[in-house]
Amino acid sequence: MKSLSHLSDKELLSVFQSGNHHAYEIIYNRYWKLLYRHENAMLLRIIFLFWQL
């Protein structure tokens, strides 16, 4: 299988939409840490808000 890791996000999205699920895996691996940090920050804000009630 040809490597897709050199493609831009926009190109990977196009490849994924054409049915190549490996492109999704590459996008996921690029951004999972960022999404995880964002999710944790959101959860901490929610916990803080409920704690204030």
N, C-alpha and C positions, 0 to 999 in steps of 0.2 A: 504494500500500500504506500502511495506517495505521501510524504510528510506534508501536513497542512500548517504546521506551527509557524511558518514564516508569513502566513497570510494576515491581513489586517482583520479587525473585529468585523467590519462591514462585509469583507469578503467571506469570512467564516460563517457569518449569518446567512449569506446567500447560499453557501455550500450546504449548510445545515437544512435550510428550507427546501433544497433539492433532494433531501433524503439521507444525507451523510451524517450519521449520529456521532461520528468521531469528532466532527467540527464542534458539536456542543460540548463534548468532553474537554476540548482545548480551551474553549471560552470559559467553561466552569473552572478549570485549573488556573486560568489567568486571574480570576476575580473572586474566588471563594474566600480568601482572607479578608479582602475589603468588605465583602458582604457580611461576613461573620462579625467583624468589628462594628459595622453599622447596626446590625441586629442587636448586638449586646448593648450598644449605646442607647438604642430605643427602649430595650427592656429595662435598663437601669433608670431611665427617665420615668417609665410607667411605674416601676416599684417606688421610686421617690415620690411621685404624685400620690399614690395610694397611701404611702406612709404618712403623708401630710394630713390625711383626712381625720 
